[in-house]
Amino acid sequence: MNLSHSTILVAPLNWGLGHSTRCIPIINALIDRGAKVVIASDGVALGLLQKEFPKLKHYELSSYRISYAKDGRLFKLKMILNSYKILWAMYKERQDVKRIVKAEKVTGIISDNRLGVFYRSIPNVFITHQLRVLSGSTTYISSKLHQQVFKKYDAVWVPDFESENNLTGRLGHLDKKPKNLIYLGPLSRFEKKEEPLVYDLMVLLSGPEPQRTMLEEKLLNALEQYRGTALMVQGKIEPATAKTRTAAF
């Protein structure tokens, strides 16, 4: 498909690095097909895409400013208290998107879990692996609320297999498949290469704070007892890549 006359806005959520990293192969595919790509996000998600695609035009969107509770028992309460931040960010996103669409003459939008990134008169795609929002006793309500978002989009892309052998289980699969739902298969910017074995274990971290750092500290303590060789990728965006070797590793 030739997209040489298309301008596509790609906007991943800044909630860890997973949303932005899985947009990288999509952006590359759009560029390969001749499309002009414009990037919009915030925080480390935007920082990663700027480093990966320094020549692409980018815009900063309002942050959702979401953080997890340190105590897991307070998780739902913290999310409820944060809900006004999400609603305000969605409102700001809609205003920002209007300006970007007009300024860049955008002809299509791909939103990775950014709920306010949508423009009615052009094609809109929503990327998510979370068809069900598994929240314990409130799963039914949280899932239905999230699924309402899907209805306004022309297509919902799920980065997983549709078959029984999949990555997301109940999270990314529904009993009844909506007509606009498309399974893309896993999205990765990596390619398989034959390389000599260097490490016995790799730890790849990402996610919102403070939970990301709390998990990193627990894993570092556990790795002190590990007898093999290990590599930890911290999932941080810094001006330069740094490698630190510890005795445990």
N, C-alpha and C positions, 0 to 999 in steps of 0.2 A: 504494500500500500504506500503510495506516494503522498507525503504530507507537506510538500514544499510550500504550499500556500496557507499552512496552518500555524497558529501561535497557541501553544498549550501552556496553561498555568498549572504547575505541579506544586502542591502545598501539603507537606507532611506535618503531622502533630509533633510537637516537642514534648515527648513523654518517654524519656530514654532515647536511644539511638536507633531502635528497630524500625520505626516508621520511615526515617530518612534513609537508612541503609537499603531498605527494600525498594525505595523509589529510584535508587541509582541505576539498576538495570532497565527500569522503565524509561528513565530520562535518556539513557544511551540508545535504547531502541527508537525513541522518538527522533533523536538527532540523526540516527542512521537512515531514517525514512524522510529526512529533509525538513522536519518541523523546527520552528523556532520555539525554544523552551524558556519560560520565565519561572523562576523559583520564588516561593514565598513561605516563610516559616519564622521561627524565633529561636533564641537560645542556642544550645549545642546542636540541635537539629539543623538549623540554618548554617551554623559554623561548619559542620561537616560537609554540607553540600557546596558551600563556598570554596572549601579546600579541594573538593573533588571536581568542581566545575567552575574554575575561577573566571572564565570568560562569559558566563551566562549572567544575564540581568537578574537581580534579586531584590526582593522587598521584605521588610520585616513586619510581621503581623503581631497583634496583641497577644501577650502570653496568657495561657490558662492559669499560670501560677499555682499549679496543683502539687501538693506534697503529701506523702503517705504519713499516717500516724506511726510513731515509734512503737506504740503498744498495739498489737494486732487486734485486741479486743475493742479498740476505739476506731477501727478502720471505717466502719459504716458511718459512724457519727462524724468523723473527719470529712468523709466524702460529701455527706449531706451539707455540712457547714461550708464546704467549698463550692457547692452547686451554684451559688450566686456568681462566683468568679467565672465559671464556665458560661453561664448565660450572658454575662456582660462581655466576655471575650467573643462569644458568637455574634453578638450585636456589632461589636467593633469590626470583626472579620467581614461581615456583610458590607459594611461601609468601605472597608479597605479594598475588598474584591471589586466593588463597583468602580472605584478609582483606577485600579490596575487594569481591569477589562477595557476601560475607555482609553487609558494612556497607552497600552500595548496592543490594542485591537485584538484582544484574546478571542479565539474561536472555539476553545474547548477547555474544560477544567478537569483536573484529576486531584481529588482531595483524599489524602490518607488520614482518615479519622478526624479531620478538622470539620466540626459540625456546622460551622457558619460559612464555609467556603462553597459557594453556590451562586450561580447567576442564571436566571430563569430562561433567557432567550437563546442560550447556547447549550451544546451537549455537556452534561456533567457526569463524572464517574466518581464513585466513592469506594475507597479501598479499606477493607477491614477483615480481620481474622476472627472478629468477635460478633458472630451472629446471635449468640446467646451471651448475656452478661451474667456470669455465674456468681451470684451474691448471696448464696445460702438460702435462707427462708424468703428472701425478696427476689429470687431469681426470675420468677414469672413476670413481676412488675418491671424490673430493670431491663429485662430482655424485650418486652413489648414496647417500652419507651424508646429503646435503641432502634428497634425494627421500624418504628414510625419514621425515623430519619431516612431509611432506605427508599421509601416510596417516592420521594421527590427527585431521586437521581435516575438518569437514563440507564445506568448499569452499576451494579455492585460487584467489584472484583474481590475474590477471596484468594490470597496467596497460599493455596493448599491444594491437595488432591481431593477430588470428589468421591473417590472410591473408599471402601472400608479401610484400606491401608493408607492412613492419612496422618497429619501432624497435630491437628487441633481437636479431634474427637467431637464431643458435644458442643464445644465452644464454637466451632466453625461449621457445624452441620445442623440443618433443621429437618424436622419430620416432613414438611412440605416445602419444596424449593420454590421461592418466588421467581417470576418470569424474568426479572432483570438481573438475576444472580448468575455470575460466571466464575468458575474455578480456573485460576491461571496456572496452578502448580506452584511449587515453592519459588520464591524470588531470591536470588543471591547475586552479588557482584563478584563472587569467587569462581574460579575455574579449577577443575580437578587436574592436578599435576602429579607425576611420579617423582617423589622426593625421598631422600633417606630419612629414616626415623630418628628424630632428635629428642622428642619429649614423650613421656609415657602418659601425661595428662595435660589437657588444656582447660583453663577456666576462662570463660568469656562472659564478662559482666556488662550490664546495662540497666537502665530503669531509673525511675524518679528517686530523688533524695528524700529523706535520709536513708531509705532502705538499701539503696545500692551500696553506700559506704558501710552500713551495718553488716551487710552480707559479706562484703570484702574483708572486713576485720575478722569475722567468724571463720571464713575460709582460710585466711592467712594463719590463724591459730591452729586450725585443723591440719594444714599442710606442714606444720612443724614436725608432725609425727609421720609424714608421708616419706616413704623410702625410695620412691622413684624420682624421675625428673619431671618438673612441672613448669608450665608457662601460664601466667595470668595476664589477660588483656583487660585493662581496667574500664574501658568504655568511657574515657574522658576525652574531651576535645581541648588540646593544648596547642600553643603556637608551634611547638616542635615536638616530634616524637622522641620519647626518652625511654631507655631500657635500664632497669635496676635489677641487679642480681642479689638475692639474699641467700643465707646459708640453707634455708629450708628448700630452696629451689635448686 
